[in-house]
Structure formats: structure tokens, C-alpha cells
Amino acid sequence: MSSQYYRGYKIDVSCMKNEGRYGYRVRIAGMAGSMAPHACDSEAHEFANSSKAADAAFYYARAWIDSHPLPWPFAAPP
């Protein structure tokens, strides 16, 4: 499992292999407050390798976070 921190959220990504192809599972949790974590899975056969699956998972997570910003000091600078 790989993790990143982005704008006050922690992103956990794991890749799954199915018949030679890969998918991802992503979990996004806010580090401040008591919001429920957000989770999403891709199709298990969507990517040719695990690094492409992980890149797509982190891209998805950052886009989701950008549309669900936390208040300052975690918000993006103006």
C-alpha cells in the first residue's frame, strides 16, 4: 500500500492484480475533524501494470480532494 498526504487528507492506495491486469483501491481520509473516509475501487482489469493503476488512483484522489476542500489551513493558496 502506498500513501500520500494532500491538502489535509491522507490518501491510501493499493493495487490489485487480476488475470495479468491491475486495478486500484483508494481510501481518502481527512486528517482534521471526524469526516467519514471516502473509498473507491477501479475495475480489476483496467490497467496494464501496477504503476499505471497507482498513478490513476492518486490522480483520482487529488481530483476528489480538490472538489471537497477542507477549511484553512488545508485549503489551497489563493
mmJSON file of the N, C-alpha and C atoms, coordinates in Angstrom:
{"data_MODEL":{"atom_site":{
"group_PDB":["ATOM","ATOM","ATOM","ATOM","ATOM","ATOM","ATOM","ATOM","ATOM","ATOM","ATOM","ATOM","ATOM","ATOM","ATOM","ATOM","ATOM","ATOM","ATOM","ATOM","ATOM","ATOM","ATOM","ATOM","ATOM","ATOM","ATOM","ATOM","ATOM","ATOM","ATOM","ATOM","ATOM","ATOM","ATOM","ATOM","ATOM","ATOM","ATOM","ATOM","ATOM","ATOM","ATOM","ATOM","ATOM","ATOM","ATOM","ATOM","ATOM","ATOM","ATOM","ATOM","ATOM","ATOM","ATOM","ATOM","ATOM","ATOM","ATOM","ATOM","ATOM","ATOM","ATOM","ATOM","ATOM","ATOM","ATOM","ATOM","ATOM","ATOM","ATOM","ATOM","ATOM","ATOM","ATOM","ATOM","ATOM","ATOM","ATOM","ATOM","ATOM","ATOM","ATOM","ATOM","ATOM","ATOM","ATOM","ATOM","ATOM","ATOM","ATOM","ATOM","ATOM","ATOM","ATOM","ATOM","ATOM","ATOM","ATOM","ATOM","ATOM","ATOM","ATOM","ATOM","ATOM","ATOM","ATOM","ATOM","ATOM","ATOM","ATOM","ATOM","ATOM","ATOM","ATOM","ATOM","ATOM","ATOM","ATOM","ATOM","ATOM","ATOM","ATOM","ATOM","ATOM","ATOM","ATOM","ATOM","ATOM","ATOM","ATOM","ATOM","ATOM","ATOM","ATOM","ATOM","ATOM","ATOM","ATOM","ATOM","ATOM","ATOM","ATOM","ATOM","ATOM","ATOM","ATOM","ATOM","ATOM","ATOM","ATOM","ATOM","ATOM","ATOM","ATOM","ATOM","ATOM","ATOM","ATOM","ATOM","ATOM","ATOM","ATOM","ATOM","ATOM","ATOM","ATOM","ATOM","ATOM","ATOM","ATOM","ATOM","ATOM","ATOM","ATOM","ATOM","ATOM","ATOM","ATOM","ATOM","ATOM","ATOM","ATOM","ATOM","ATOM","ATOM","ATOM","ATOM","ATOM","ATOM","ATOM","ATOM","ATOM","ATOM","ATOM","ATOM","ATOM","ATOM","ATOM","ATOM","ATOM","ATOM","ATOM","ATOM","ATOM","ATOM","ATOM","ATOM","ATOM","ATOM","ATOM","ATOM","ATOM","ATOM","ATOM","ATOM","ATOM","ATOM","ATOM","ATOM","ATOM","ATOM","ATOM","ATOM","ATOM","ATOM","ATOM","ATOM","ATOM","ATOM","ATOM","ATOM","ATOM","ATOM"],
"id":[1,2,3,4,5,6,7,8,9,10,11,12,13,14,15,16,17,18,19,20,21,22,23,24,25,26,27,28,29,30,31,32,33,34,35,36,37,38,39,40,41,42,43,44,45,46,47,48,49,50,51,52,53,54,55,56,57,58,59,60,61,62,63,64,65,66,67,68,69,70,71,72,73,74,75,76,77,78,79,80,81,82,83,84,85,86,87,88,89,90,91,92,93,94,95,96,97,98,99,100,101,102,103,104,105,106,107,108,109,110,111,112,113,114,115,116,117,118,119,120,121,122,123,124,125,126,127,128,129,130,131,132,133,134,135,136,137,138,139,140,141,142,143,144,145,146,147,148,149,150,151,152,153,154,155,156,157,158,159,160,161,162,163,164,165,166,167,168,169,170,171,172,173,174,175,176,177,178,179,180,181,182,183,184,185,186,187,188,189,190,191,192,193,194,195,196,197,198,199,200,201,202,203,204,205,206,207,208,209,210,211,212,213,214,215,216,217,218,219,220,221,222,223,224,225,226,227,228,229,230,231,232,233,234],
"type_symbol":["N","C","C","N","C","C","N","C","C","N","C","C","N","C","C","N","C","C","N","C","C","N","C","C","N","C","C","N","C","C","N","C","C","N","C","C","N","C","C","N","C","C","N","C","C","N","C","C","N","C","C","N","C","C","N","C","C","N","C","C","N","C","C","N","C","C","N","C","C","N","C","C","N","C","C","N","C","C","N","C","C","N","C","C","N","C","C","N","C","C","N","C","C","N","C","C","N","C","C","N","C","C","N","C","C","N","C","C","N","C","C","N","C","C","N","C","C","N","C","C","N","C","C","N","C","C","N","C","C","N","C","C","N","C","C","N","C","C","N","C","C","N","C","C","N","C","C","N","C","C","N","C","C","N","C","C","N","C","C","N","C","C","N","C","C","N","C","C","N","C","C","N","C","C","N","C","C","N","C","C","N","C","C","N","C","C","N","C","C","N","C","C","N","C","C","N","C","C","N","C","C","N","C","C","N","C","C","N","C","C","N","C","C","N","C","C","N","C","C","N","C","C","N","C","C","N","C","C","N","C","C","N","C","C"],
"label_atom_id":["N","CA","C","N","CA","C","N","CA","C","N","CA","C","N","CA","C","N","CA","C","N","CA","C","N","CA","C","N","CA","C","N","CA","C","N","CA","C","N","CA","C","N","CA","C","N","CA","C","N","CA","C","N","CA","C","N","CA","C","N","CA","C","N","CA","C","N","CA","C","N","CA","C","N","CA","C","N","CA","C","N","CA","C","N","CA","C","N","CA","C","N","CA","C","N","CA","C","N","CA","C","N","CA","C","N","CA","C","N","CA","C","N","CA","C","N","CA","C","N","CA","C","N","CA","C","N","CA","C","N","CA","C","N","CA","C","N","CA","C","N","CA","C","N","CA","C","N","CA","C","N","CA","C","N","CA","C","N","CA","C","N","CA","C","N","CA","C","N","CA","C","N","CA","C","N","CA","C","N","CA","C","N","CA","C","N","CA","C","N","CA","C","N","CA","C","N","CA","C","N","CA","C","N","CA","C","N","CA","C","N","CA","C","N","CA","C","N","CA","C","N","CA","C","N","CA","C","N","CA","C","N","CA","C","N","CA","C","N","CA","C","N","CA","C","N","CA","C","N","CA","C","N","CA","C","N","CA","C","N","CA","C","N","CA","C","N","CA","C","N","CA","C"],
"label_alt_id":[null,null,null,null,null,null,null,null,null,null,null,null,null,null,null,null,null,null,null,null,null,null,null,null,null,null,null,null,null,null,null,null,null,null,null,null,null,null,null,null,null,null,null,null,null,null,null,null,null,null,null,null,null,null,null,null,null,null,null,null,null,null,null,null,null,null,null,null,null,null,null,null,null,null,null,null,null,null,null,null,null,null,null,null,null,null,null,null,null,null,null,null,null,null,null,null,null,null,null,null,null,null,null,null,null,null,null,null,null,null,null,null,null,null,null,null,null,null,null,null,null,null,null,null,null,null,null,null,null,null,null,null,null,null,null,null,null,null,null,null,null,null,null,null,null,null,null,null,null,null,null,null,null,null,null,null,null,null,null,null,null,null,null,null,null,null,null,null,null,null,null,null,null,null,null,null,null,null,null,null,null,null,null,null,null,null,null,null,null,null,null,null,null,null,null,null,null,null,null,null,null,null,null,null,null,null,null,null,null,null,null,null,null,null,null,null,null,null,null,null,null,null,null,null,null,null,null,null,null,null,null,null,null,null],
"label_comp_id":["MET","MET","MET","SER","SER","SER","SER","SER","SER","GLN","GLN","GLN","TYR","TYR","TYR","TYR","TYR","TYR","ARG","ARG","ARG","GLY","GLY","GLY","TYR","TYR","TYR","LYS","LYS","LYS","ILE","ILE","ILE","ASP","ASP","ASP","VAL","VAL","VAL","SER","SER","SER","CYS","CYS","CYS","MET","MET","MET","LYS","LYS","LYS","ASN","ASN","ASN","GLU","GLU","GLU","GLY","GLY","GLY","ARG","ARG","ARG","TYR","TYR","TYR","GLY","GLY","GLY","TYR","TYR","TYR","ARG","ARG","ARG","VAL","VAL","VAL","ARG","ARG","ARG","ILE","ILE","ILE","ALA","ALA","ALA","GLY","GLY","GLY","MET","MET","MET","ALA","ALA","ALA","GLY","GLY","GLY","SER","SER","SER","MET","MET","MET","ALA","ALA","ALA","PRO","PRO","PRO","HIS","HIS","HIS","ALA","ALA","ALA","CYS","CYS","CYS","ASP","ASP","ASP","SER","SER","SER","GLU","GLU","GLU","ALA","ALA","ALA","HIS","HIS","HIS","GLU","GLU","GLU","PHE","PHE","PHE","ALA","ALA","ALA","ASN","ASN","ASN","SER","SER","SER","SER","SER","SER","LYS","LYS","LYS","ALA","ALA","ALA","ALA","ALA","ALA","ASP","ASP","ASP","ALA","ALA","ALA","ALA","ALA","ALA","PHE","PHE","PHE","TYR","TYR","TYR","TYR","TYR","TYR","ALA","ALA","ALA","ARG","ARG","ARG","ALA","ALA","ALA","TRP","TRP","TRP","ILE","ILE","ILE","ASP","ASP","ASP","SER","SER","SER","HIS","HIS","HIS","PRO","PRO","PRO","LEU","LEU","LEU","PRO","PRO","PRO","TRP","TRP","TRP","PRO","PRO","PRO","PHE","PHE","PHE","ALA","ALA","ALA","ALA","ALA","ALA","PRO","PRO","PRO","PRO","PRO","PRO"],
"label_asym_id":["A","A","A","A","A","A","A","A","A","A","A","A","A","A","A","A","A","A","A","A","A","A","A","A","A","A","A","A","A","A","A","A","A","A","A","A","A","A","A","A","A","A","A","A","A","A","A","A","A","A","A","A","A","A","A","A","A","A","A","A","A","A","A","A","A","A","A","A","A","A","A","A","A","A","A","A","A","A","A","A","A","A","A","A","A","A","A","A","A","A","A","A","A","A","A","A","A","A","A","A","A","A","A","A","A","A","A","A","A","A","A","A","A","A","A","A","A","A","A","A","A","A","A","A","A","A","A","A","A","A","A","A","A","A","A","A","A","A","A","A","A","A","A","A","A","A","A","A","A","A","A","A","A","A","A","A","A","A","A","A","A","A","A","A","A","A","A","A","A","A","A","A","A","A","A","A","A","A","A","A","A","A","A","A","A","A","A","A","A","A","A","A","A","A","A","A","A","A","A","A","A","A","A","A","A","A","A","A","A","A","A","A","A","A","A","A","A","A","A","A","A","A","A","A","A","A","A","A","A","A","A","A","A","A"],
"label_entity_id":["1","1","1","1","1","1","1","1","1","1","1","1","1","1","1","1","1","1","1","1","1","1","1","1","1","1","1","1","1","1","1","1","1","1","1","1","1","1","1","1","1","1","1","1","1","1","1","1","1","1","1","1","1","1","1","1","1","1","1","1","1","1","1","1","1","1","1","1","1","1","1","1","1","1","1","1","1","1","1","1","1","1","1","1","1","1","1","1","1","1","1","1","1","1","1","1","1","1","1","1","1","1","1","1","1","1","1","1","1","1","1","1","1","1","1","1","1","1","1","1","1","1","1","1","1","1","1","1","1","1","1","1","1","1","1","1","1","1","1","1","1","1","1","1","1","1","1","1","1","1","1","1","1","1","1","1","1","1","1","1","1","1","1","1","1","1","1","1","1","1","1","1","1","1","1","1","1","1","1","1","1","1","1","1","1","1","1","1","1","1","1","1","1","1","1","1","1","1","1","1","1","1","1","1","1","1","1","1","1","1","1","1","1","1","1","1","1","1","1","1","1","1","1","1","1","1","1","1","1","1","1","1","1","1"],
"label_seq_id":[1,1,1,2,2,2,3,3,3,4,4,4,5,5,5,6,6,6,7,7,7,8,8,8,9,9,9,10,10,10,11,11,11,12,12,12,13,13,13,14,14,14,15,15,15,16,16,16,17,17,17,18,18,18,19,19,19,20,20,20,21,21,21,22,22,22,23,23,23,24,24,24,25,25,25,26,26,26,27,27,27,28,28,28,29,29,29,30,30,30,31,31,31,32,32,32,33,33,33,34,34,34,35,35,35,36,36,36,37,37,37,38,38,38,39,39,39,40,40,40,41,41,41,42,42,42,43,43,43,44,44,44,45,45,45,46,46,46,47,47,47,48,48,48,49,49,49,50,50,50,51,51,51,52,52,52,53,53,53,54,54,54,55,55,55,56,56,56,57,57,57,58,58,58,59,59,59,60,60,60,61,61,61,62,62,62,63,63,63,64,64,64,65,65,65,66,66,66,67,67,67,68,68,68,69,69,69,70,70,70,71,71,71,72,72,72,73,73,73,74,74,74,75,75,75,76,76,76,77,77,77,78,78,78],
"pdbx_PDB_ins_code":[null,null,null,null,null,null,null,null,null,null,null,null,null,null,null,null,null,null,null,null,null,null,null,null,null,null,null,null,null,null,null,null,null,null,null,null,null,null,null,null,null,null,null,null,null,null,null,null,null,null,null,null,null,null,null,null,null,null,null,null,null,null,null,null,null,null,null,null,null,null,null,null,null,null,null,null,null,null,null,null,null,null,null,null,null,null,null,null,null,null,null,null,null,null,null,null,null,null,null,null,null,null,null,null,null,null,null,null,null,null,null,null,null,null,null,null,null,null,null,null,null,null,null,null,null,null,null,null,null,null,null,null,null,null,null,null,null,null,null,null,null,null,null,null,null,null,null,null,null,null,null,null,null,null,null,null,null,null,null,null,null,null,null,null,null,null,null,null,null,null,null,null,null,null,null,null,null,null,null,null,null,null,null,null,null,null,null,null,null,null,null,null,null,null,null,null,null,null,null,null,null,null,null,null,null,null,null,null,null,null,null,null,null,null,null,null,null,null,null,null,null,null,null,null,null,null,null,null,null,null,null,null,null,null],
"Cartn_x":[0.843,0.0,0.896,0.536,1.241,0.356,0.989,0.247,0.829,-0.029,0.366,-0.514,-0.023,-0.809,-1.023,-2.257,-2.576,-3.664,-3.331,-4.286,-5.102,-4.442,-5.114,-5.777,-5.596,-6.146,-5.001,-5.257,-4.333,-4.948,-4.15,-4.59,-3.855,-4.589,-4.017,-4.44,-3.476,-3.743,-3.168,-3.951,-3.434,-3.838,-2.968,-3.219,-3.548,-4.462,-4.903,-4.65,-4.163,-3.911,-5.014,-5.472,-6.5,-6.218,-5.862,-5.608,-4.576,-3.486,-2.409,-2.615,-3.74,-4.02,-4.252,-4.332,-4.382,-5.54,-5.963,-6.933,-6.429,-7.198,-6.782,-7.925,-7.543,-8.464,-7.874,-8.672,-8.195,-9.087,-8.453,-9.164,-8.641,-9.566,-9.213,-9.801,-8.943,-9.406,-8.914,-9.814,-9.429,-8.651,-7.587,-6.747,-7.292,-8.165,-8.762,-10.261,-10.807,-12.239,-12.616,-13.896,-14.389,-15.176,-14.771,-15.494,-15.26,-16.262,-16.14,-15.186,-14.356,-13.445,-14.218,-13.625,-14.179,-13.373,-14.026,-13.332,-13.843,-12.956,-13.322,-12.45,-13.019,-12.277,-12.412,-11.361,-11.444,-11.806,-12.024,-12.191,-10.88,-10.94,-9.738,-8.851,-9.322,-8.545,-8.276,-8.37,-8.345,-6.95,-5.881,-4.545,-3.557,-2.545,-1.566,-0.55,-0.275,0.681,0.308,0.943,0.568,0.934,2.002,2.355,1.338,0.782,-0.277,-1.537,-1.844,-3.004,-2.811,-1.628,-1.36,-1.406,-0.831,-0.879,-2.32,-3.144,-4.55,-5.28,-4.962,-5.615,-5.279,-4.004,-3.628,-4.205,-4.274,-4.901,-6.376,-7.088,-8.492,-8.633,-7.775,-7.879,-7.634,-6.619,-6.344,-7.493,-8.088,-9.24,-10.424,-10.657,-11.754,-11.508,-10.288,-9.953,-10.123,-9.714,-9.878,-11.343,-12.248,-13.673,-14.323,-13.572,-14.052,-13.011,-12.744,-11.663,-11.987,-10.947,-11.056,-10.827,-11.326,-11.083,-9.611,-9.233,-7.871,-7.471,-6.252,-5.038,-4.781,-5.736,-5.518,-5.92,-6.687,-7.153,-5.98,-6.193,-5.153,-4.934,-3.704,-3.457,-4.207,-4.589,-5.356,-4.528],
"Cartn_y":[-1.164,0.0,1.236,2.221,3.496,4.571,5.577,6.685,8.013,9.015,10.4,11.279,12.481,13.486,14.642,15.142,16.209,17.081,18.36,19.359,18.9,18.3,17.902,16.54,15.804,14.459,13.453,12.254,11.142,10.23,9.886,9.021,7.69,6.602,5.254,4.539,3.979,3.293,1.891,0.929,-0.428,-0.889,-1.677,-2.194,-3.674,-4.095,-5.488,-6.068,-7.287,-7.954,-8.964,-8.982,-9.921,-10.327,-11.577,-12.121,-11.291,-10.903,-10.183,-8.692,-8.163,-6.724,-6.22,-4.905,-4.319,-3.346,-3.213,-2.216,-1.579,-0.636,0.006,0.109,0.294,0.631,1.857,2.903,4.137,4.476,4.951,5.401,6.785,7.739,9.124,9.488,9.924,10.279,11.67,12.502,13.827,13.719,14.487,14.426,15.317,16.238,17.12,16.864,16.734,16.52,15.056,14.839,13.462,13.06,13.551,13.17,11.697,11.086,9.673,9.551,8.518,8.339,8.067,8.44,8.176,7.034,6.098,4.973,4.771,4.265,3.999,2.875,2.011,0.934,1.106,0.776,0.737,-0.69,-0.856,-2.206,-2.956,-4.228,-5.006,-5.268,-5.033,-5.347,-4.096,-2.924,-1.679,-1.24,-1.629,-1.101,-2.219,-1.878,-2.864,-3.209,-2.269,-2.563,-1.802,-2.167,-1.595,-0.121,0.32,1.738,2.623,2.155,2.918,2.955,1.858,1.818,2.772,2.779,3.671,5.131,5.453,6.829,7.283,6.424,6.764,6.937,6.11,6.202,7.529,7.922,9.191,10.375,10.288,11.342,11.48,10.349,10.362,10.992,10.575,11.059,12.561,13.07,14.508,15.297,14.797,15.465,15.471,14.354,14.291,15.298,15.368,16.298,17.736,18.045,19.409,19.826,18.877,19.208,19.101,18.691,18.599,19.226,20.53,21.151,21.249,21.141,21.387,22.876,23.423,24.83,25.093,26.359,26.761,26.095,25.621,25.878,24.851,23.97,22.926,23.344,24.412,24.85,25.285,25.229,25.656,27.153,27.615,29.057,29.776,31.036,31.788,32.089],
"Cartn_z":[0.0,0.0,0.0,-0.8,-0.857,-0.254,0.327,0.936,0.503,0.436,0.207,1.068,1.35,2.053,1.088,1.03,0.088,0.692,0.928,1.41,2.605,3.58,4.811,4.775,3.699,3.568,3.478,3.917,3.707,2.65,1.649,0.555,0.677,0.779,0.8,-0.484,-1.194,-2.459,-2.401,-2.831,-3.018,-4.417,-5.034,-6.378,-6.297,-7.157,-7.177,-8.569,-8.634,-9.911,-10.192,-11.439,-11.847,-13.292,-13.502,-14.833,-15.603,-14.938,-15.592,-15.749,-15.32,-15.387,-13.971,-13.813,-12.47,-12.311,-11.084,-10.674,-9.396,-8.868,-7.624,-6.63,-5.401,-4.318,-3.641,-3.501,-2.882,-1.689,-0.618,0.585,0.922,1.103,1.379,2.733,3.652,4.993,5.349,5.876,6.337,7.63,7.735,8.931,10.046,9.72,10.725,10.762,11.936,12.052,12.005,11.955,12.041,10.796,9.63,8.417,8.101,7.529,7.145,5.959,5.922,4.783,3.496,2.398,1.073,0.46,-0.183,-0.803,-2.223,-3.08,-4.465,-4.998,-5.824,-6.491,-7.997,-8.717,-10.179,-10.588,-11.874,-12.398,-12.21,-11.871,-11.547,-12.751,-13.963,-15.164,-16.009,-15.415,-16.18,-16.648,-15.943,-16.218,-16.557,-17.388,-17.825,-16.745,-15.829,-14.76,-13.493,-12.384,-11.098,-10.974,-11.635,-11.52,-12.236,-13.362,-14.034,-13.172,-12.516,-11.624,-10.448,-9.852,-8.721,-9.153,-10.313,-10.818,-11.008,-11.592,-11.808,-10.48,-9.503,-8.194,-7.514,-7.526,-6.899,-7.67,-8.989,-9.787,-9.408,-9.319,-8.907,-7.516,-6.58,-5.208,-5.127,-5.811,-5.771,-6.391,-7.469,-8.085,-7.129,-6.435,-5.467,-4.341,-3.843,-2.763,-3.227,-4.436,-4.954,-4.998,-5.17,-5.19,-3.804,-2.787,-1.405,-0.465,-0.64,0.14,1.627,2.422,3.849,4.096,5.209,5.504,5.812,5.8,6.143,7.448,7.633,6.857,5.763,5.493,4.499,3.094,2.968,1.664,0.78,-0.512,-1.457,-1.328,-1.554,-1.509,-2.615,-2.381,-3.413,-4.643],
"occupancy":[1.0,1.0,1.0,1.0,1.0,1.0,1.0,1.0,1.0,1.0,1.0,1.0,1.0,1.0,1.0,1.0,1.0,1.0,1.0,1.0,1.0,1.0,1.0,1.0,1.0,1.0,1.0,1.0,1.0,1.0,1.0,1.0,1.0,1.0,1.0,1.0,1.0,1.0,1.0,1.0,1.0,1.0,1.0,1.0,1.0,1.0,1.0,1.0,1.0,1.0,1.0,1.0,1.0,1.0,1.0,1.0,1.0,1.0,1.0,1.0,1.0,1.0,1.0,1.0,1.0,1.0,1.0,1.0,1.0,1.0,1.0,1.0,1.0,1.0,1.0,1.0,1.0,1.0,1.0,1.0,1.0,1.0,1.0,1.0,1.0,1.0,1.0,1.0,1.0,1.0,1.0,1.0,1.0,1.0,1.0,1.0,1.0,1.0,1.0,1.0,1.0,1.0,1.0,1.0,1.0,1.0,1.0,1.0,1.0,1.0,1.0,1.0,1.0,1.0,1.0,1.0,1.0,1.0,1.0,1.0,1.0,1.0,1.0,1.0,1.0,1.0,1.0,1.0,1.0,1.0,1.0,1.0,1.0,1.0,1.0,1.0,1.0,1.0,1.0,1.0,1.0,1.0,1.0,1.0,1.0,1.0,1.0,1.0,1.0,1.0,1.0,1.0,1.0,1.0,1.0,1.0,1.0,1.0,1.0,1.0,1.0,1.0,1.0,1.0,1.0,1.0,1.0,1.0,1.0,1.0,1.0,1.0,1.0,1.0,1.0,1.0,1.0,1.0,1.0,1.0,1.0,1.0,1.0,1.0,1.0,1.0,1.0,1.0,1.0,1.0,1.0,1.0,1.0,1.0,1.0,1.0,1.0,1.0,1.0,1.0,1.0,1.0,1.0,1.0,1.0,1.0,1.0,1.0,1.0,1.0,1.0,1.0,1.0,1.0,1.0,1.0,1.0,1.0,1.0,1.0,1.0,1.0,1.0,1.0,1.0,1.0,1.0,1.0,1.0,1.0,1.0,1.0,1.0,1.0],
"B_iso_or_equiv":[0.0,0.0,0.0,0.0,0.0,0.0,0.0,0.0,0.0,0.0,0.0,0.0,0.0,0.0,0.0,0.0,0.0,0.0,0.0,0.0,0.0,0.0,0.0,0.0,0.0,0.0,0.0,0.0,0.0,0.0,0.0,0.0,0.0,0.0,0.0,0.0,0.0,0.0,0.0,0.0,0.0,0.0,0.0,0.0,0.0,0.0,0.0,0.0,0.0,0.0,0.0,0.0,0.0,0.0,0.0,0.0,0.0,0.0,0.0,0.0,0.0,0.0,0.0,0.0,0.0,0.0,0.0,0.0,0.0,0.0,0.0,0.0,0.0,0.0,0.0,0.0,0.0,0.0,0.0,0.0,0.0,0.0,0.0,0.0,0.0,0.0,0.0,0.0,0.0,0.0,0.0,0.0,0.0,0.0,0.0,0.0,0.0,0.0,0.0,0.0,0.0,0.0,0.0,0.0,0.0,0.0,0.0,0.0,0.0,0.0,0.0,0.0,0.0,0.0,0.0,0.0,0.0,0.0,0.0,0.0,0.0,0.0,0.0,0.0,0.0,0.0,0.0,0.0,0.0,0.0,0.0,0.0,0.0,0.0,0.0,0.0,0.0,0.0,0.0,0.0,0.0,0.0,0.0,0.0,0.0,0.0,0.0,0.0,0.0,0.0,0.0,0.0,0.0,0.0,0.0,0.0,0.0,0.0,0.0,0.0,0.0,0.0,0.0,0.0,0.0,0.0,0.0,0.0,0.0,0.0,0.0,0.0,0.0,0.0,0.0,0.0,0.0,0.0,0.0,0.0,0.0,0.0,0.0,0.0,0.0,0.0,0.0,0.0,0.0,0.0,0.0,0.0,0.0,0.0,0.0,0.0,0.0,0.0,0.0,0.0,0.0,0.0,0.0,0.0,0.0,0.0,0.0,0.0,0.0,0.0,0.0,0.0,0.0,0.0,0.0,0.0,0.0,0.0,0.0,0.0,0.0,0.0,0.0,0.0,0.0,0.0,0.0,0.0,0.0,0.0,0.0,0.0,0.0,0.0],
"pdbx_formal_charge":[null,null,null,null,null,null,null,null,null,null,null,null,null,null,null,null,null,null,null,null,null,null,null,null,null,null,null,null,null,null,null,null,null,null,null,null,null,null,null,null,null,null,null,null,null,null,null,null,null,null,null,null,null,null,null,null,null,null,null,null,null,null,null,null,null,null,null,null,null,null,null,null,null,null,null,null,null,null,null,null,null,null,null,null,null,null,null,null,null,null,null,null,null,null,null,null,null,null,null,null,null,null,null,null,null,null,null,null,null,null,null,null,null,null,null,null,null,null,null,null,null,null,null,null,null,null,null,null,null,null,null,null,null,null,null,null,null,null,null,null,null,null,null,null,null,null,null,null,null,null,null,null,null,null,null,null,null,null,null,null,null,null,null,null,null,null,null,null,null,null,null,null,null,null,null,null,null,null,null,null,null,null,null,null,null,null,null,null,null,null,null,null,null,null,null,null,null,null,null,null,null,null,null,null,null,null,null,null,null,null,null,null,null,null,null,null,null,null,null,null,null,null,null,null,null,null,null,null,null,null,null,null,null,null],
"auth_seq_id":[1,1,1,2,2,2,3,3,3,4,4,4,5,5,5,6,6,6,7,7,7,8,8,8,9,9,9,10,10,10,11,11,11,12,12,12,13,13,13,14,14,14,15,15,15,16,16,16,17,17,17,18,18,18,19,19,19,20,20,20,21,21,21,22,22,22,23,23,23,24,24,24,25,25,25,26,26,26,27,27,27,28,28,28,29,29,29,30,30,30,31,31,31,32,32,32,33,33,33,34,34,34,35,35,35,36,36,36,37,37,37,38,38,38,39,39,39,40,40,40,41,41,41,42,42,42,43,43,43,44,44,44,45,45,45,46,46,46,47,47,47,48,48,48,49,49,49,50,50,50,51,51,51,52,52,52,53,53,53,54,54,54,55,55,55,56,56,56,57,57,57,58,58,58,59,59,59,60,60,60,61,61,61,62,62,62,63,63,63,64,64,64,65,65,65,66,66,66,67,67,67,68,68,68,69,69,69,70,70,70,71,71,71,72,72,72,73,73,73,74,74,74,75,75,75,76,76,76,77,77,77,78,78,78],
"auth_comp_id":["MET","MET","MET","SER","SER","SER","SER","SER","SER","GLN","GLN","GLN","TYR","TYR","TYR","TYR","TYR","TYR","ARG","ARG","ARG","GLY","GLY","GLY","TYR","TYR","TYR","LYS","LYS","LYS","ILE","ILE","ILE","ASP","ASP","ASP","VAL","VAL","VAL","SER","SER","SER","CYS","CYS","CYS","MET","MET","MET","LYS","LYS","LYS","ASN","ASN","ASN","GLU","GLU","GLU","GLY","GLY","GLY","ARG","ARG","ARG","TYR","TYR","TYR","GLY","GLY","GLY","TYR","TYR","TYR","ARG","ARG","ARG","VAL","VAL","VAL","ARG","ARG","ARG","ILE","ILE","ILE","ALA","ALA","ALA","GLY","GLY","GLY","MET","MET","MET","ALA","ALA","ALA","GLY","GLY","GLY","SER","SER","SER","MET","MET","MET","ALA","ALA","ALA","PRO","PRO","PRO","HIS","HIS","HIS","ALA","ALA","ALA","CYS","CYS","CYS","ASP","ASP","ASP","SER","SER","SER","GLU","GLU","GLU","ALA","ALA","ALA","HIS","HIS","HIS","GLU","GLU","GLU","PHE","PHE","PHE","ALA","ALA","ALA","ASN","ASN","ASN","SER","SER","SER","SER","SER","SER","LYS","LYS","LYS","ALA","ALA","ALA","ALA","ALA","ALA","ASP","ASP","ASP","ALA","ALA","ALA","ALA","ALA","ALA","PHE","PHE","PHE","TYR","TYR","TYR","TYR","TYR","TYR","ALA","ALA","ALA","ARG","ARG","ARG","ALA","ALA","ALA","TRP","TRP","TRP","ILE","ILE","ILE","ASP","ASP","ASP","SER","SER","SER","HIS","HIS","HIS","PRO","PRO","PRO","LEU","LEU","LEU","PRO","PRO","PRO","TRP","TRP","TRP","PRO","PRO","PRO","PHE","PHE","PHE","ALA","ALA","ALA","ALA","ALA","ALA","PRO","PRO","PRO","PRO","PRO","PRO"],
"auth_asym_id":["A","A","A","A","A","A","A","A","A","A","A","A","A","A","A","A","A","A","A","A","A","A","A","A","A","A","A","A","A","A","A","A","A","A","A","A","A","A","A","A","A","A","A","A","A","A","A","A","A","A","A","A","A","A","A","A","A","A","A","A","A","A","A","A","A","A","A","A","A","A","A","A","A","A","A","A","A","A","A","A","A","A","A","A","A","A","A","A","A","A","A","A","A","A","A","A","A","A","A","A","A","A","A","A","A","A","A","A","A","A","A","A","A","A","A","A","A","A","A","A","A","A","A","A","A","A","A","A","A","A","A","A","A","A","A","A","A","A","A","A","A","A","A","A","A","A","A","A","A","A","A","A","A","A","A","A","A","A","A","A","A","A","A","A","A","A","A","A","A","A","A","A","A","A","A","A","A","A","A","A","A","A","A","A","A","A","A","A","A","A","A","A","A","A","A","A","A","A","A","A","A","A","A","A","A","A","A","A","A","A","A","A","A","A","A","A","A","A","A","A","A","A","A","A","A","A","A","A","A","A","A","A","A","A"],
"auth_atom_id":["N","CA","C","N","CA","C","N","CA","C","N","CA","C","N","CA","C","N","CA","C","N","CA","C","N","CA","C","N","CA","C","N","CA","C","N","CA","C","N","CA","C","N","CA","C","N","CA","C","N","CA","C","N","CA","C","N","CA","C","N","CA","C","N","CA","C","N","CA","C","N","CA","C","N","CA","C","N","CA","C","N","CA","C","N","CA","C","N","CA","C","N","CA","C","N","CA","C","N","CA","C","N","CA","C","N","CA","C","N","CA","C","N","CA","C","N","CA","C","N","CA","C","N","CA","C","N","CA","C","N","CA","C","N","CA","C","N","CA","C","N","CA","C","N","CA","C","N","CA","C","N","CA","C","N","CA","C","N","CA","C","N","CA","C","N","CA","C","N","CA","C","N","CA","C","N","CA","C","N","CA","C","N","CA","C","N","CA","C","N","CA","C","N","CA","C","N","CA","C","N","CA","C","N","CA","C","N","CA","C","N","CA","C","N","CA","C","N","CA","C","N","CA","C","N","CA","C","N","CA","C","N","CA","C","N","CA","C","N","CA","C","N","CA","C","N","CA","C","N","CA","C","N","CA","C","N","CA","C","N","CA","C","N","CA","C","N","CA","C","N","CA","C"],
"pdbx_PDB_model_num":[1,1,1,1,1,1,1,1,1,1,1,1,1,1,1,1,1,1,1,1,1,1,1,1,1,1,1,1,1,1,1,1,1,1,1,1,1,1,1,1,1,1,1,1,1,1,1,1,1,1,1,1,1,1,1,1,1,1,1,1,1,1,1,1,1,1,1,1,1,1,1,1,1,1,1,1,1,1,1,1,1,1,1,1,1,1,1,1,1,1,1,1,1,1,1,1,1,1,1,1,1,1,1,1,1,1,1,1,1,1,1,1,1,1,1,1,1,1,1,1,1,1,1,1,1,1,1,1,1,1,1,1,1,1,1,1,1,1,1,1,1,1,1,1,1,1,1,1,1,1,1,1,1,1,1,1,1,1,1,1,1,1,1,1,1,1,1,1,1,1,1,1,1,1,1,1,1,1,1,1,1,1,1,1,1,1,1,1,1,1,1,1,1,1,1,1,1,1,1,1,1,1,1,1,1,1,1,1,1,1,1,1,1,1,1,1,1,1,1,1,1,1,1,1,1,1,1,1,1,1,1,1,1,1]
}}}
